[in-house]
Amino acid sequence: MALINCPECDKKISDQAEKCPNCAFPIKKTTQVVLESKEGCFLQTLNTGCMIIFVLIATIIGIGIIATILD
């Protein structure tokens, strides 16, 4: 048995609880979904960040090449 945070009220509760004793939020069915969605969200954010950095670098390189050609 481990303690987890309730996704609704953020109080410490047992991972075996069917619902949060503080706010009655259902725990058993939602714990897996919440944990999985956080990982997916992180990976989506990471991919978006990498794409933004790639576009910025490509833009800077493109401007440098155009500036060299026009000189």
N, C-alpha and C positions, 0 to 999 in steps of 0.2 A: 504494500500500500504506500502510495506517495501522495504528497500534497501538490496540488496544481492551483493556478489562479483561475477563478471563474471568469469566462470571457465577457460576462455582462457587468459584474460589480467589482471584479478584480480582487476579491477576498480569497484567502487560502482555504481550499476545501480538499476532501479526499478524492482521488481519481476513481474510486469505486462508487462514488455517490451518483445516484440517478438524476438528482437535481440539486442546485445550490440551496443550502439551508437558509441563506441570507435573502436571496432574491427570487428563488424558485426557478431559475433558469435551467432548462434541461441540459445535463452534462454528457451523459453516455453517448448520445448520437452526434453531438456537435463537436466534441473534443478533437476527433480525428480530422474533421473538415476544417476547423480553425487552424490546426497545426499544418495541414497540407497547403492551405491557401496562403499562409505566411511564406512558405518556401517558394511557391509559385510567384508570389508578388515580388520577392527579393530577386529572383532570376529575371523577371520581366523588367524590373528597375535596372538591373545590371546590364541587360541587353540594350535598353534605351540609352543608358549612360555611355556605353561603348559606341553606339551609333552616333551620338551627338559629338563625342570626341573625334571620331573618324571624319565626320562632315567638317568640323572646324579645321582639322589638320589639312584635309583635302582643299578646303577653301584658301587657306594660307599659302599652300604650295601653288595652287592655281594662280593666285594674285602675284606671287613671286615670278612665276613663269611668264605671265602676261607683261609684267613690268620689265622683265629682261628683254623680251621681244620688242617692246615699244621703244626701248632706249637705243 
